[in-house]
Amino acid sequence: MKKMMMVIVMLLAASTVMAQGNKVRNSSWDGSVRQVKVWYQDHLKDPDSVQYIKWYKVVQMPNGSYAVAVRYRARNSFGGYVINHDLCVMDVLGRVIGCADFDAVTKGLRK
């Protein structure tokens, strides 16, 4: 019985640590968001060329999802550097749903 209780306590502790690992927050060091940086590594044409200019504060939405804006410079298909300003959305578990051009996404909100 004691072994069973210890296993349950260890599983609960592990699940709490894992849940905290998915929390979406800005890094206290450079303001970046880990989940978004990983997503860009998989989705940019030249992920090694990315230079982050500014990270904005992570916002938790009423439905529990998260959003963050980021401005960065990266190489395009022609080899030139372009500056992008994206809005990235993550689900309640911190998984990136997608990132899109900030101005295009917010255009309808500014009317």
N, C-alpha and C positions, 0 to 999 in steps of 0.2 A: 504494500500500500504506500509506504514512504517513497519507494522508487517511482511509483506511478505519479505521485504528487510532484516529485522533483522534475520529472519529464514534462509534466503540464506547465509548471512554473518556467522551465527553460524555454519551452515552445512559446509561451506568452511573451517572455522577455525578448526572444528572437524576433517575433512578429512585430513587436513595438519598435525595435531598432530598425527593422526593414521598412516599416511605415514611415518612420522619421527620415529615412534615407531618400524617400520619394518626395519629400516636402519641397515645394518650389519656393526658392528664395534667392535674393541677390547675394552674391559673395561679399563678405565684409572686406575682402582684399581689393578686388577690382570692379565689383558691381555686376559681374557676369552671372549668367544663369546656366548651371551645368547642363541641364537637359537640352537647352537650346544650342549650346556649343556642340554637343554630341550630334544633334540633329543636323546642324550645318555641315559637320564633317561627312555625313552621309549624302547630303543633297546639293552642296555647291559644286560647280564645275571644276574649280581648283581650290579645294579646302585648305591646302597648305598656304595659300596666298592671303587668307582672311586676316584683316587687321581691325579689331574692334575699336570704334571711336567713342561710342557712348551707349551705356545700358541705362534704361529707365527703370523705375521702381515696379516690381511685380505687383499686380493687382489681382486679388481673389474676387471672382464674380459671384453673384448671388446663388448660382447653381453649383458652386464649389469648384468650378474650373478656374484656370489662371490665364492671365494675359501679361505680356511684357513687350515693350518696344525696344528696338536696338538699331543703332546706326553703325554701319561697318563698311570697309573698303575691301573689295576682292577683285580678282582678275576675271574678266569675262571671256567669251569664246574667242575673241580676237587678240587676247593677250594684254589688253589694256585694263587699267584699274578703274573701277566705277564705284561710286558711293551709293549705298542702298540704305533705306530706312524701312524696316520691316516691323510688322506686328505679329507676334507669335502667340498661339493659343495652345494651352495644355489642358488635358482632362483632369479630373479630381485626383488621379493617381500620379500626376506629373508627367504623363506621356505627351509628347508634342503631337498635336493634331495637324498642325501646319503653320507656315509662316507666309505672309503675303505683304505686298507693298503697302506701307502705312497710309500713304495718301489715297490710294485707290480704295482701301477698306473704309477709311473714315470720311471719304468725300460726301457720301449721302447723309452723314451725321451733322455736317457743318452747314447744311442748307437751312 
